[in-house]
Amino acid sequence: MQERATLTQLDGEPDVRAILIGHAVRGLRIQHWVRAVLVAFVILTVTLEPPARAHAVCLVLAGSYAAWATTVAIVTRHGNEIAARLAWLALFADLAALAALSVASGASPQSWTAYILVNGLVLIPVLAATQLRPLVCTAVAASTVLVYLGASVAARQANTEPWTSVGLRTAVVAGLALGCIMLSRLQRSRVVTIGGLAADRSRLLAETMNIEERERRELAEHLHDGALQYLLAARQELDEARDPDSADATHAFERVEHALAEASRLLRSTMTDLHPAVLRQAGLPSALTEIAQATADRAAFNVAVATTQWRHPPEPRIDTLLFAAARELLTNAAKHAGATQVTVALASDAATGHARLEITDNGRGIQPGALAQRLANGHIGIASLQARIAAVGGSLTFESAHPRGTAVRIDLPLKS
């Protein structure tokens, strides 16, 4: 049921819909070719090995089946969506046609027609396996096994076939039917996986197009609400200091100096966010300390950074990833957690060959399903981070902190 719900959900994605329909149409075309083989088998059987009775009826049934299969192939030759969705109905018509021919030809010592026709039933589960409907395939396969068993029992009474032979042949058909069911499930699982990847790709592409605009907007907000306000204040203080009648000129210059110092600090913080030169110059521990303190100053929370357990030499790939992860998680803590205290801990373990980054806050915590909901709303920061961490063999986990808040742990393998 979960897989079915997933496929139904993916069917609502515009960019994925074409993929699902394309797979269904290809299955429909394979079904046409297998059905053509089945039609040829039926016609050749009733022609080269005619039944002892009801020969004319069998010819009419075979001709009707051939005409019906040809009509289905012509009507659905373009492989549209409606044909792909309704193709499963034709499977029961195939089963009914073979069953009717087996009954009409009858079983007698003078004719092998019914005995031969019953072997054509093994192609029907193969037809069903081309669909993305495991439940339909199961129904068709089970019905086919029952019809095969019934036709074999009827033919045995005329040909005195041993019961063991009937049982073994039916067991083989049942095994083939089970294999077709598993193949149908595998095909559906693969399509669900491909569709999920395509849906994620579409969301990532759509979000990527907005990243530059969002970053420009955030940068403008930081500059406007931070450094620009101090610079404007400094300008006003300078105007006051130039006034010869001002009695507070000395203090005005002090306020100008303070405003310029704060503006410089905020500009350095912004530059650190944009281009962490300190990461290359002073190393990962210093870079983490600086980005943590800069974020804490903007968000007005207390931060404690512990890096004494980091004893690994610089490794650009790992250092850059851990720095980017810390920046993303600290930004989330500032925007969404409502935390007053954040702890950042960086450590390396030479024995296990792993690096660990832990960021814990005392905020409101993460509700179940919140990360999935944020991804559905187009926020791909955490999803992108998870993908980058998984690409290097690492892991990212979220846990509830005690007594409240969130603890995030990142483990990455280090080069030996």
Wavefront OBJ file of the C-alpha trace (Angstrom):
o trace
v 0.000 0.000 0.000
v 2.872 2.370 0.779
v 4.442 1.744 -2.631
v 1.115 2.223 -4.356
v 0.539 5.496 -2.507
v 4.000 6.628 -3.517
v 3.349 5.918 -7.192
v 0.010 7.718 -6.969
v 1.698 10.708 -5.339
v 4.400 10.771 -8.013
v 1.729 10.658 -10.686
v 0.710 14.134 -9.540
v 4.157 15.562 -10.274
v 4.003 17.217 -13.717
v 7.612 16.432 -14.638
v 7.317 12.827 -13.460
v 3.996 12.065 -15.102
v 5.628 11.738 -18.527
v 8.142 9.233 -17.132
v 5.417 7.051 -15.616
v 3.333 7.138 -18.771
v 6.414 6.410 -20.878
v 7.173 3.235 -18.900
v 3.547 2.153 -19.109
v 3.495 2.715 -22.871
v 6.672 0.671 -23.352
v 5.073 -2.121 -21.347
v 2.007 -1.863 -23.583
v 4.141 -2.272 -26.710
v 5.825 -5.352 -25.270
v 2.369 -6.676 -24.476
v 1.350 -6.256 -28.134
v 4.325 -8.307 -29.335
v 3.763 -11.113 -26.824
v 0.046 -11.150 -27.681
v 0.939 -11.439 -31.375
v 2.965 -14.563 -30.557
v -0.017 -15.939 -28.610
v -2.388 -15.233 -31.503
v -0.064 -16.972 -33.966
v 0.178 -19.953 -31.595
v -3.628 -20.244 -31.373
v -4.177 -20.008 -35.141
v -1.436 -22.504 -35.936
v -2.753 -24.944 -33.318
v -6.358 -25.020 -34.534
v -5.151 -25.107 -38.153
v -2.336 -27.675 -38.035
v -3.791 -29.778 -35.217
v -7.580 -29.392 -35.673
v -9.845 -30.634 -32.866
v -11.883 -33.782 -33.324
v -15.089 -31.842 -32.689
v -16.309 -28.252 -32.971
v -13.585 -27.449 -35.485
v -15.635 -24.635 -36.992
v -16.328 -23.141 -33.569
v -12.621 -23.195 -32.727
v -11.782 -21.495 -36.022
v -14.355 -18.778 -35.314
v -13.010 -18.291 -31.805
v -9.423 -18.181 -33.044
v -10.330 -15.737 -35.802
v -12.298 -13.557 -33.381
v -9.387 -13.516 -30.969
v -6.987 -12.561 -33.765
v -9.312 -9.777 -34.918
v -9.753 -8.523 -31.373
v -5.973 -8.501 -30.732
v -5.391 -6.660 -34.029
v -8.022 -4.070 -33.142
v -6.481 -3.502 -29.714
v -3.038 -3.073 -31.283
v -4.351 -0.558 -33.835
v -6.409 1.463 -31.359
v -3.525 1.699 -28.875
v -0.714 2.009 -31.435
v -0.003 5.613 -30.411
v 0.427 4.565 -26.786
v -1.612 7.330 -25.186
v -2.306 7.657 -21.471
v -5.798 6.170 -21.610
v -4.538 3.069 -23.435
v -1.727 2.614 -20.926
v -4.118 2.863 -17.984
v -6.748 0.467 -19.407
v -4.389 -2.108 -20.941
v -4.817 -4.420 -17.947
v -8.417 -5.135 -18.969
v -7.158 -6.883 -22.115
v -5.339 -9.476 -19.994
v -8.592 -10.995 -18.796
v -9.833 -11.117 -22.397
v -6.701 -13.122 -23.329
v -7.370 -15.556 -20.508
v -11.037 -15.880 -21.459
v -10.142 -16.542 -25.112
v -7.678 -19.334 -24.278
v -10.076 -20.866 -21.783
v -12.954 -20.805 -24.305
v -10.792 -22.428 -26.987
v -9.632 -25.146 -24.593
v -13.227 -25.959 -23.630
v -14.554 -25.780 -27.202
v -11.850 -28.046 -28.641
v -12.594 -30.670 -26.013
v -10.286 -33.427 -24.838
v -10.321 -36.717 -26.740
v -7.874 -39.503 -27.612
v -8.219 -38.537 -31.305
v -7.041 -34.938 -30.878
v -4.217 -33.136 -29.111
v -5.679 -29.656 -29.697
v -6.804 -28.996 -26.141
v -3.570 -30.446 -24.781
v -1.538 -28.059 -26.973
v -3.728 -24.999 -26.422
v -3.410 -25.232 -22.658
v 0.322 -24.569 -23.002
v -0.428 -21.163 -24.499
v -1.707 -20.080 -21.113
v 1.871 -19.696 -19.858
v 2.226 -16.527 -21.956
v -0.615 -14.735 -20.174
v 1.292 -14.091 -16.895
v 4.124 -12.768 -19.088
v 1.627 -10.316 -20.608
v 0.558 -9.271 -17.128
v 4.164 -8.742 -16.027
v 4.524 -5.864 -18.508
v 2.133 -3.740 -16.451
v 2.911 -1.535 -13.457
v 0.089 -3.223 -11.549
v 1.299 -6.085 -9.318
v -2.202 -6.667 -7.935
v -3.634 -7.081 -11.436
v -0.720 -9.343 -12.348
v -1.434 -11.446 -9.258
v -5.108 -11.795 -10.164
v -4.325 -12.733 -13.774
v -1.536 -15.142 -12.784
v -3.674 -16.908 -10.171
v -6.574 -17.226 -12.612
v -4.212 -18.559 -15.261
v -2.897 -21.289 -12.942
v -6.446 -22.353 -12.067
v -7.528 -22.454 -15.722
v -4.367 -24.357 -16.634
v -5.012 -26.905 -13.903
v -8.654 -27.344 -14.928
v -7.798 -27.750 -18.607
v -5.004 -30.199 -17.774
v -7.324 -32.315 -15.628
v -9.915 -32.374 -18.418
v -7.288 -33.388 -20.986
v -5.901 -36.051 -18.657
v -9.199 -37.932 -18.609
v -8.934 -38.384 -22.369
v -5.182 -38.941 -22.666
v -4.659 -40.909 -19.414
v -1.839 -38.611 -18.334
v -0.457 -39.478 -14.881
v -1.487 -37.211 -12.034
v 2.151 -36.555 -11.214
v 2.656 -35.147 -14.701
v -0.348 -32.848 -14.317
v 0.865 -31.702 -10.919
v 4.424 -31.063 -12.069
v 3.316 -29.129 -15.148
v 0.969 -27.017 -13.043
v 3.740 -26.400 -10.516
v 5.988 -25.116 -13.291
v 3.248 -22.772 -14.521
v 2.650 -21.599 -10.945
v 6.374 -20.909 -10.581
v 6.360 -18.938 -13.816
v 3.310 -17.003 -12.626
v 5.030 -16.199 -9.324
v 8.117 -15.033 -11.195
v 5.968 -12.734 -13.347
v 4.360 -11.269 -10.232
v 7.774 -10.585 -8.713
v 8.933 -9.083 -12.018
v 5.919 -6.784 -12.041
v 6.676 -5.681 -8.483
v 10.331 -5.116 -9.367
v 9.375 -3.067 -12.403
v 7.001 -0.957 -10.343
v 9.646 -0.458 -7.638
v 12.174 0.702 -10.213
v 9.698 3.125 -11.757
v 8.874 4.495 -8.294
v 12.592 4.967 -7.620
v 13.195 6.655 -10.968
v 10.129 8.811 -10.501
v 11.224 9.814 -7.013
v 14.675 10.774 -8.275
v 13.130 12.745 -11.118
v 10.809 14.544 -8.714
v 13.725 15.407 -6.422
v 15.719 16.605 -9.418
v 12.865 18.852 -10.541
v 12.510 20.350 -7.076
v 16.263 20.867 -6.781
v 16.444 22.542 -10.179
v 13.532 24.796 -9.335
v 15.088 25.750 -6.009
v 18.518 26.274 -7.551
v 17.043 28.911 -9.850
v 15.925 30.844 -6.758
v 19.122 30.473 -4.738
v 20.902 33.477 -6.239
v 17.890 35.734 -5.745
v 17.411 34.551 -2.163
v 21.091 34.995 -1.331
v 21.069 38.494 -2.819
v 18.002 39.370 -0.753
v 19.530 37.997 2.445
v 22.779 39.842 1.763
v 20.877 43.084 1.203
v 18.960 42.561 4.453
v 22.172 41.917 6.401
v 23.845 45.010 4.984
v 20.760 47.208 5.430
v 19.917 46.103 8.957
v 23.537 45.936 10.112
v 26.475 47.821 8.708
v 24.408 50.395 6.802
v 22.565 51.502 9.950
v 25.860 52.081 11.779
v 27.267 53.988 8.804
v 24.174 56.215 8.657
v 24.479 56.825 12.391
v 28.154 57.700 11.970
v 27.256 60.190 9.253
v 24.740 61.894 11.513
v 27.276 62.060 14.316
v 29.819 63.609 11.948
v 27.315 66.273 10.934
v 26.795 67.062 14.588
v 30.540 67.117 15.256
v 31.077 69.648 12.451
v 28.603 72.027 14.087
v 30.742 74.709 15.788
v 27.961 75.402 18.268
v 27.703 71.775 19.346
v 28.701 71.127 22.939
v 28.864 67.399 22.422
v 31.415 67.245 19.600
v 33.889 65.126 21.563
v 31.297 62.522 22.432
v 30.026 62.629 18.836
v 33.452 61.540 17.566
v 33.443 58.707 20.106
v 30.061 57.574 18.820
v 31.340 57.791 15.242
v 34.281 55.593 16.175
v 31.947 53.067 17.819
v 29.590 53.050 14.820
v 32.442 52.529 12.368
v 33.877 49.724 14.510
v 30.507 47.954 14.603
v 30.056 48.443 10.860
v 33.487 46.936 10.239
v 32.685 43.970 12.470
v 29.407 43.304 10.681
v 31.048 43.626 7.274
v 33.734 41.137 8.294
v 30.999 38.797 9.501
v 29.200 39.074 6.179
v 32.431 38.479 4.279
v 33.040 35.387 6.393
v 29.624 34.050 5.381
v 30.311 34.771 1.719
v 33.913 33.638 1.533
v 35.440 31.906 4.567
v 39.064 32.842 3.947
v 39.791 32.035 7.560
v 39.019 28.399 6.766
v 42.099 28.195 4.566
v 44.290 30.524 6.590
v 43.602 29.459 10.185
v 41.909 26.083 9.768
v 38.528 24.558 10.483
v 38.395 25.138 14.282
v 39.006 28.880 13.907
v 36.544 29.135 11.019
v 33.845 27.360 13.040
v 34.450 29.616 16.005
v 34.167 32.722 13.859
v 31.005 31.663 12.003
v 29.381 30.519 15.258
v 30.135 33.804 17.000
v 28.984 35.849 14.000
v 25.683 33.954 13.862
v 25.229 34.273 17.622
v 25.752 38.037 17.439
v 23.100 38.393 14.747
v 20.586 36.069 16.403
v 21.280 37.190 19.990
v 21.954 33.774 21.491
v 24.913 32.463 23.486
v 27.249 30.052 21.759
v 29.962 27.742 23.066
v 32.440 26.174 20.640
v 34.580 23.175 21.607
v 37.304 22.186 19.119
v 40.046 20.839 21.383
v 39.331 17.268 20.242
v 40.037 18.140 16.596
v 43.485 16.802 15.761
v 43.195 16.110 12.057
v 45.383 17.899 9.495
v 43.658 20.174 6.982
v 41.632 18.281 4.391
v 39.824 20.701 2.036
v 37.040 18.328 1.065
v 36.060 17.500 4.655
v 36.796 20.948 6.090
v 34.662 22.717 3.490
v 31.772 20.296 3.966
v 31.820 20.569 7.765
v 32.035 24.362 7.589
v 29.084 24.510 5.160
v 27.120 22.142 7.407
v 27.807 24.251 10.487
v 26.770 27.407 8.676
v 23.491 25.836 7.495
v 22.644 24.370 10.902
v 23.538 27.535 12.802
v 21.421 29.579 10.409
v 18.489 27.231 10.992
v 18.968 27.501 14.745
v 18.941 31.286 14.460
v 15.853 31.433 12.227
v 13.646 28.624 13.458
v 14.738 27.257 16.835
v 14.235 30.284 19.061
v 17.242 29.108 21.046
v 19.105 31.054 23.707
v 22.057 28.667 23.977
v 23.863 26.777 21.191
v 26.798 24.416 21.559
v 29.143 23.466 18.717
v 31.519 20.526 19.233
v 34.092 19.362 16.670
v 36.164 16.221 17.166
v 38.209 13.704 15.217
v 38.854 10.089 16.158
v 42.028 8.575 14.745
v 40.996 5.101 15.937
v 37.778 5.015 13.908
v 38.957 7.406 11.206
v 35.883 9.612 11.537
v 35.149 13.278 12.100
v 32.167 14.374 14.169
v 30.381 17.701 14.325
v 27.625 18.168 16.900
v 25.425 21.246 17.143
v 22.949 21.350 20.020
v 20.442 24.071 20.879
v 17.842 24.573 23.599
v 15.170 25.804 21.198
v 11.707 24.540 20.454
v 12.897 21.344 18.750
v 11.891 19.731 15.474
v 8.419 18.297 15.144
v 7.999 14.875 13.442
v 7.723 15.338 9.701
v 8.951 18.935 9.802
v 12.002 18.255 7.627
v 9.929 16.475 4.988
v 7.406 19.304 5.031
v 10.133 21.911 4.552
v 11.470 19.958 1.576
v 7.973 19.779 0.098
v 7.697 23.557 0.529
v 10.847 24.047 -1.527
v 13.447 24.516 1.246
v 16.299 22.238 0.167
v 19.055 23.341 2.532
v 18.950 20.268 4.786
v 18.149 17.911 1.891
v 21.098 19.235 -0.094
v 23.321 18.902 2.967
v 22.195 15.305 3.510
v 22.966 14.470 -0.108
v 26.466 15.975 0.101
v 27.204 14.145 3.352
v 25.901 10.836 2.000
v 28.030 11.290 -1.136
v 31.214 11.047 0.960
v 29.931 8.141 3.056
v 28.829 10.181 6.065
v 25.633 10.477 8.058
v 23.424 13.288 9.357
v 21.067 12.618 12.269
v 18.591 14.752 14.198
v 17.676 13.939 17.800
v 15.793 15.600 20.616
v 18.085 17.294 23.132
v 17.539 17.087 26.906
v 15.583 18.741 28.386
v 14.518 20.557 25.202
v 15.864 21.533 21.832
v 17.592 19.682 19.013
v 20.890 17.832 18.716
v 22.324 17.407 15.224
v 25.241 15.040 14.648
v 27.356 14.703 11.510
v 29.818 11.829 11.073
v 32.247 11.828 8.147
v 35.002 9.384 7.243
v 38.499 10.852 7.194
v 41.302 9.906 4.875
v 43.912 7.705 6.476
l 1 2 3 4 5 6 7 8 9 10 11 12 13 14 15 16 17 18 19 20 21 22 23 24 25 26 27 28 29 30 31 32 33 34 35 36 37 38 39 40 41 42 43 44 45 46 47 48 49 50 51 52 53 54 55 56 57 58 59 60 61 62 63 64 65 66 67 68 69 70 71 72 73 74 75 76 77 78 79 80 81 82 83 84 85 86 87 88 89 90 91 92 93 94 95 96 97 98 99 100 101 102 103 104 105 106 107 108 109 110 111 112 113 114 115 116 117 118 119 120 121 122 123 124 125 126 127 128 129 130 131 132 133 134 135 136 137 138 139 140 141 142 143 144 145 146 147 148 149 150 151 152 153 154 155 156 157 158 159 160 161 162 163 164 165 166 167 168 169 170 171 172 173 174 175 176 177 178 179 180 181 182 183 184 185 186 187 188 189 190 191 192 193 194 195 196 197 198 199 200 201 202 203 204 205 206 207 208 209 210 211 212 213 214 215 216 217 218 219 220 221 222 223 224 225 226 227 228 229 230 231 232 233 234 235 236 237 238 239 240 241 242 243 244 245 246 247 248 249 250 251 252 253 254 255 256 257 258 259 260 261 262 263 264 265 266 267 268 269 270 271 272 273 274 275 276 277 278 279 280 281 282 283 284 285 286 287 288 289 290 291 292 293 294 295 296 297 298 299 300 301 302 303 304 305 306 307 308 309 310 311 312 313 314 315 316 317 318 319 320 321 322 323 324 325 326 327 328 329 330 331 332 333 334 335 336 337 338 339 340 341 342 343 344 345 346 347 348 349 350 351 352 353 354 355 356 357 358 359 360 361 362 363 364 365 366 367 368 369 370 371 372 373 374 375 376 377 378 379 380 381 382 383 384 385 386 387 388 389 390 391 392 393 394 395 396 397 398 399 400 401 402 403 404 405 406 407 408 409 410 411 412 413 414 415 416
